[in-house]
Amino acid sequence: MPQKLIQIYTHPTCEDSQALKRFLSEGEVPYNEVDVTESKERRNQLKHDTGNEITPGIVVETKNLFGKKKRNTFSGYSANKGNIDRLLH
């Protein structure tokens, strides 16, 4: 099974961010959270990783058995829920 590293960029007042965290926690999917609230550097990293500043920003890196990496990025949770679910499960 491929190894997955998940990083999410969130904002505490963003309902989509909170829904994504619930989804990942309920599915026992480990992730690294970056709160972009008061850090221009973190917002810049979000923009670099996803192409915009929409939260939640989701970056999923997978590594197959041969070590080849693939990176998937999503902006927003509700609009991408089906794709995220398929990628993670």
Backbone as a printed PyTorch tensor [residue, N CA C, xyz], in Angstrom:
tensor([[[  0.8440,  -1.1840,   0.0000],
         [  0.0000,   0.0000,   0.0000],
         [  0.8880,   1.2460,   0.0000]],

        [[  0.5540,   2.2660,  -0.8050],
         [  1.3840,   3.4600,  -0.8600],
         [  1.3890,   4.2110,   0.4670]],

        [[  2.5230,   4.8110,   0.7540],
         [  2.6630,   5.6410,   1.9450],
         [  2.0930,   7.0200,   1.6130]],

        [[  1.3230,   7.6190,   2.5380],
         [  0.7080,   8.9200,   2.3000],
         [  1.1040,   9.9080,   3.3840]],

        [[  1.4970,  11.1000,   2.9590],
         [  1.7610,  12.2040,   3.8680],
         [  0.7370,  13.2820,   3.5500]],

        [[  0.0090,  13.7320,   4.5670],
         [ -1.0710,  14.6910,   4.3480],
         [ -0.8060,  15.9500,   5.1570]],

        [[ -0.8280,  17.0790,   4.4600],
         [ -0.7020,  18.3690,   5.1260],
         [ -1.9300,  19.1850,   4.7710]],

        [[ -2.5490,  19.7820,   5.7910],
         [ -3.7180,  20.6210,   5.5420],
         [ -3.4460,  22.0210,   6.0830]],

        [[ -3.8560,  23.0070,   5.3160],
         [ -3.7570,  24.4090,   5.7130],
         [ -5.1510,  24.8440,   6.1240]],

        [[ -5.2860,  25.3380,   7.3420],
         [ -6.6130,  25.6390,   7.8790],
         [ -6.6950,  27.0450,   8.4560]],

        [[ -7.9320,  27.4540,   8.7130],
         [ -8.2400,  28.6980,   9.4160],
         [ -9.3370,  28.3360,  10.4130]],

        [[ -9.2150,  28.7580,  11.6760],
         [-10.1660,  28.3110,  12.7040],
         [-11.6210,  28.7170,  12.4650]],

        [[-11.8790,  29.7850,  11.7160],
         [-13.2680,  30.1910,  11.4790],
         [-13.8160,  29.6560,  10.1560]],

        [[-13.0320,  28.8680,   9.4540],
         [-13.4480,  28.3000,   8.1680],
         [-14.2030,  26.9910,   8.4150]],

        [[-15.4880,  26.9640,   8.0760],
         [-16.3000,  25.7610,   8.2960],
         [-15.7780,  24.5700,   7.5010]],

        [[-15.2970,  24.8210,   6.2830],
         [-14.7530,  23.7480,   5.4550],
         [-13.5080,  23.1370,   6.1080]],

        [[-12.6770,  23.9800,   6.7360],
         [-11.4860,  23.4820,   7.4380],
         [-11.8860,  22.5620,   8.5850]],

        [[-12.8990,  22.9750,   9.3360],
         [-13.3440,  22.1760,  10.4750],
         [-13.9630,  20.8580,  10.0060]],

        [[-14.7130,  20.9060,   8.9060],
         [-15.3180,  19.6810,   8.3600],
         [-14.2360,  18.7130,   7.8870]],

        [[-13.1850,  19.2320,   7.2660],
         [-12.0830,  18.3830,   6.8100],
         [-11.3930,  17.7130,   7.9950]],

        [[-11.1350,  18.4690,   9.0490],
         [-10.4730,  17.8930,  10.2300],
         [-11.3330,  16.7980,  10.8590]],

        [[-12.6520,  17.0140,  10.9100],
         [-13.5540,  15.9720,  11.4360],
         [-13.4870,  14.7210,  10.5630]],

        [[-13.5410,  14.9020,   9.2450],
         [-13.4850,  13.7840,   8.3010],
         [-12.2000,  12.9790,   8.5000]],

        [[-11.0720,  13.6530,   8.5840],
         [ -9.7920,  12.9550,   8.7420],
         [ -9.7110,  12.2600,  10.1020]],

        [[-10.1490,  12.9380,  11.1500],
         [-10.0950,  12.3550,  12.4950],
         [-11.0160,  11.1450,  12.6200]],

        [[-12.2290,  11.2610,  12.0960],
         [-13.1690,  10.1390,  12.1640],
         [-12.6580,   8.9320,  11.3850]],

        [[-11.9300,   9.1760,  10.3130],
         [-11.3610,   8.0890,   9.5220],
         [ -9.9980,   7.6490,  10.0180]],

        [[ -9.5610,   8.2450,  11.1290],
         [ -8.2540,   7.9500,  11.7270],
         [ -7.1230,   8.1050,  10.7120]],

        [[ -7.2270,   9.1700,   9.9140],
         [ -6.2110,   9.4840,   8.9090],
         [ -5.2450,  10.4940,   9.5240]],

        [[ -3.9690,  10.1340,   9.6760],
         [ -3.0080,  11.0700,  10.2570],
         [ -2.7110,  12.2230,   9.2910]],

        [[ -2.5620,  13.4190,   9.8580],
         [ -2.2770,  14.5900,   9.0320],
         [ -1.5000,  15.6170,   9.8410]],

        [[ -0.8540,  16.5180,   9.1270],
         [ -0.1570,  17.6390,   9.7350],
         [ -0.9760,  18.8890,   9.4240]],

        [[ -1.3170,  19.6510,  10.4570],
         [ -2.1340,  20.8530,  10.2750],
         [ -1.2810,  22.1070,  10.3750]],

        [[ -1.5060,  23.0320,   9.4430],
         [ -0.8430,  24.3310,   9.4620],
         [ -1.9380,  25.3910,   9.5240]],

        [[ -2.0100,  26.1170,  10.6510],
         [ -2.9860,  27.1960,  10.8240],
         [ -2.3990,  28.4580,  10.1830]],

        [[ -3.0950,  29.0080,   9.2030],
         [ -2.5810,  30.1650,   8.4630],
         [ -3.0810,  31.4970,   9.0240]],

        [[ -3.7460,  31.4710,  10.1640],
         [ -4.4190,  32.6420,  10.7030],
         [ -3.5460,  33.8880,  10.7930]],

        [[ -2.4570,  33.8110,  11.4910],
         [ -1.6820,  35.0200,  11.7580],
         [ -0.2660,  34.9550,  11.2120]],

        [[ -0.0690,  34.2270,  10.1360],
         [  1.2780,  34.0910,   9.5940],
         [  1.2760,  34.2820,   8.0800]],

        [[  1.8540,  35.3960,   7.6550],
         [  1.9760,  35.6560,   6.2170],
         [  2.8310,  34.5790,   5.5590]],

        [[  3.8480,  34.1140,   6.2630],
         [  4.7190,  33.0580,   5.7370],
         [  3.9190,  31.7760,   5.4650]],

        [[  3.0370,  31.4260,   6.3810],
         [  2.2170,  30.2180,   6.1980],
         [  1.2130,  30.3940,   5.0610]],

        [[  0.6390,  31.6000,   4.9290],
         [ -0.2760,  31.8640,   3.8120],
         [  0.4710,  31.7950,   2.4820]],

        [[  1.7050,  32.2940,   2.4700],
         [  2.5280,  32.2010,   1.2590],
         [  2.8280,  30.7450,   0.9190]],

        [[  3.0780,  29.9280,   1.9370],
         [  3.3360,  28.5040,   1.7000],
         [  2.0850,  27.8200,   1.1510]],

        [[  0.9120,  28.1790,   1.6940],
         [ -0.3580,  27.6610,   1.1730],
         [ -0.5000,  28.0090,  -0.3040]],

        [[ -0.2310,  29.2650,  -0.6430],
         [ -0.3420,  29.7090,  -2.0380],
         [  0.6650,  28.9760,  -2.9240]],

        [[  1.8660,  28.7820,  -2.4200],
         [  2.8970,  28.0520,  -3.1760],
         [  2.4640,  26.6090,  -3.4270]],

        [[  1.9160,  25.9690,  -2.3900],
         [  1.5600,  24.5480,  -2.4880],
         [  0.2940,  24.2830,  -3.3000]],

        [[ -0.6940,  25.2060,  -3.2220],
         [ -1.9830,  24.9350,  -3.8730],
         [ -2.3240,  25.8960,  -5.0090]],

        [[ -1.5860,  26.9860,  -5.1220],
         [ -1.8600,  27.9590,  -6.1820],
         [ -2.7990,  29.0750,  -5.7750]],

        [[ -3.3040,  29.0460,  -4.5320],
         [ -4.1770,  30.1120,  -4.0380],
         [ -4.1620,  30.1210,  -2.5120]],

        [[ -4.9770,  30.9990,  -1.9230],
         [ -5.0140,  31.1070,  -0.4590],
         [ -6.3270,  30.5940,   0.1280]],

        [[ -7.0080,  29.7240,  -0.5750],
         [ -8.2840,  29.1700,  -0.1050],
         [ -8.0190,  28.0960,   0.9470]],

        [[ -8.7460,  28.1960,   2.0800],
         [ -8.6490,  27.1480,   3.0960],
         [ -9.9240,  26.3160,   3.0560]],

        [[ -9.8200,  25.0560,   3.3560],
         [ -8.5680,  24.3740,   3.6280],
         [ -7.8200,  24.0580,   2.3320]],

        [[ -6.5230,  24.1370,   2.4370],
         [ -5.6650,  23.6600,   1.3610],
         [ -5.1970,  22.2700,   1.7580]],

        [[ -5.2490,  21.3470,   0.8410],
         [ -4.8980,  19.9560,   1.1530],
         [ -3.8000,  19.5020,   0.2050]],

        [[ -2.7230,  18.9760,   0.7750],
         [ -1.6200,  18.4400,  -0.0180],
         [ -1.4300,  16.9890,   0.4100]],

        [[ -1.5550,  16.0830,  -0.5460],
         [ -1.3820,  14.6570,  -0.2650],
         [ -0.2290,  14.1470,  -1.1180]],

        [[  0.8210,  13.7150,  -0.4440],
         [  1.9560,  13.1150,  -1.1440],
         [  1.9000,  11.6180,  -0.9410]],

        [[  1.9410,  10.8900,  -2.0390],
         [  1.9750,   9.4330,  -1.9480],
         [  3.3100,   8.9450,  -2.4810]],

        [[  3.7510,   7.8540,  -1.9220],
         [  5.0110,   7.2460,  -2.3340],
         [  4.7280,   5.7660,  -2.5340]],

        [[  4.9670,   5.2750,  -3.7600],
         [  4.6670,   3.8720,  -4.0190],
         [  5.8080,   2.9660,  -3.5460]],

        [[  5.6570,   1.6820,  -3.7510],
         [  6.6500,   0.7090,  -3.2780],
         [  8.0260,   0.9170,  -3.8900]],

        [[  8.0720,   1.5460,  -5.0640],
         [  9.3450,   1.7700,  -5.7470],
         [  9.9530,   3.1270,  -5.4050]],

        [[  9.2990,   3.8860,  -4.5240],
         [  9.8180,   5.1680,  -4.0790],
         [  9.4010,   6.3560,  -4.9220]],

        [[  8.5870,   6.1310,  -5.9390],
         [  8.1410,   7.2330,  -6.7870],
         [  7.0840,   8.0520,  -6.0480]],

        [[  7.2700,   9.3910,  -6.0410],
         [  6.3490,  10.2780,  -5.3370],
         [  5.3500,  10.9070,  -6.2990]],

        [[  4.1410,  11.1030,  -5.7840],
         [  3.0940,  11.8020,  -6.5190],
         [  2.4500,  12.7830,  -5.5510]],

        [[  2.1850,  13.9880,  -6.0250],
         [  1.6210,  15.0310,  -5.1760],
         [  0.2550,  15.4450,  -5.7230]],

        [[ -0.7470,  15.4180,  -4.8590],
         [ -2.0970,  15.8670,  -5.2040],
         [ -2.4450,  17.0470,  -4.3130]],

        [[ -3.0020,  18.0980,  -4.8960],
         [ -3.4000,  19.2620,  -4.1090],
         [ -4.8680,  19.5800,  -4.3700]],

        [[ -5.5180,  20.0840,  -3.3290],
         [ -6.9220,  20.4620,  -3.4160],
         [ -7.1140,  21.7810,  -2.6860]],

        [[ -8.0290,  22.6030,  -3.1850],
         [ -8.4120,  23.8460,  -2.5200],
         [ -9.8770,  23.7330,  -2.1500]],

        [[-10.1440,  23.7370,  -0.8590],
         [-11.5050,  23.5600,  -0.3740],
         [-11.8180,  22.0910,  -0.1690]],

        [[-12.6570,  21.8210,   0.8200],
         [-13.0040,  20.4380,   1.1340],
         [-14.3100,  20.0010,   0.4780]],

        [[-15.4100,  20.7730,   0.6760],
         [-16.7070,  20.2920,   0.1830],
         [-16.7200,  20.0620,  -1.3220]],

        [[-16.0520,  20.9150,  -2.0830],
         [-16.0400,  20.7630,  -3.5420],
         [-15.1930,  19.5730,  -3.9980]],

        [[-14.3000,  19.1040,  -3.1340],
         [-13.3670,  18.0270,  -3.4970],
         [-13.5260,  16.7710,  -2.6490]],

        [[-14.5910,  16.7140,  -1.8540],
         [-14.7580,  15.6280,  -0.8860],
         [-14.6460,  14.2380,  -1.5170]],

        [[-15.3130,  14.0120,  -2.6300],
         [-15.2770,  12.6980,  -3.2780],
         [-13.8760,  12.3130,  -3.7220]],

        [[-13.1630,  13.2550,  -4.3390],
         [-11.7960,  12.9790,  -4.7900],
         [-10.8550,  12.7200,  -3.6190]],

        [[-11.0140,  13.4880,  -2.5490],
         [-10.1670,  13.3070,  -1.3650],
         [-10.4420,  11.9460,  -0.7360]],

        [[-11.7060,  11.5910,  -0.6140],
         [-12.0800,  10.3020,  -0.0300],
         [-11.4860,   9.1440,  -0.8320]],

        [[-11.6010,   9.1970,  -2.1560],
         [-11.0390,   8.1300,  -3.0050],
         [ -9.5170,   8.0510,  -2.8770]],

        [[ -8.8670,   9.1880,  -2.7900],
         [ -7.4110,   9.2090,  -2.6960],
         [ -6.9170,   8.6320,  -1.3720]],

        [[ -7.6510,   8.8900,  -0.3040],
         [ -7.1970,   8.4710,   1.0280],
         [ -7.6270,   7.0650,   1.4100]],

        [[ -8.6420,   6.5160,   0.7600],
         [ -9.1370,   5.1910,   1.1560],
         [ -9.0660,   4.2360,   0.0420]]])
